[in-house]
Amino acid sequence: MIVQFRDRLARLLGRRPPDMQVAALCLDPASGQVLLVTSRGTGRWILPKGWPMPGRSLADAARQEAWEEAGVRGRVDEAEIGRYHYDKDQDRGFAIPVEVRVFPLHVEALEAQFPEAQERRRRWFAPEEAARMVAETGLKQLLRSLPAPQRRPPA
């Protein structure tokens, strides 16, 4: 009830609540390093992310995005590790506010062939370095809160 009221009030005032996406924070369990991928549009470094999927939990949708965008196989935690916001550019020339819910995914394997392999690059980073590579302030903060890596990740 309160959420509906807030949404109606925001629309009356000319603002809408942010849309929601889910992201996988792909972690190498042995080293603590983070896997980032490039976006298809601008080539900037991001977490694999996308829209919630009918019939899947938010965490499972994040796991699916990690497979499609980065070829990651692994175990995802159902509890989110954090959230961040960004403005998603639209084809019609404007941007919409998006809240991204982040779920840790413990990488067990990286596949060479995956749906977006020809459209993206992927690379392991220490959390502090990953924080320098991404654009979103909230994501930078989340990455900086991770422990420093121990060893090199698997190939």
GIBEL-V880358 format. One line per field, one symbol per residue. phi: phi as a letter, one per 30 degrees, with the letter a starting at -180 (. if undefined). psi: psi as a letter, one per 20 degrees, with the letter a starting at -180 (. if undefined). A space follows every 50 residues. Layout:
phi = ???
psi = ???
This chain:
phi = .ddddedddddddicbdddcbbbccdcdddcidcccbddddciddbddaa debeibddddddddddddcbidclccddddclbbbaccdcddjbbcdbcc cccdbddcacddcaecedcbcbadbdeddedddccdeddedddddddddc bdddd
psi = ghgggggggghhjjqqqqrprqqpnopohhhjqppqrqqhgijqprqpra qqppjqrgghhggghhgghikppapqphpqiaqrqroopqhjjrqqpppp pppppophqpqhprhkhiiqqqqqqqgggghhhqhpghhggghiiqqqqg rqrq.
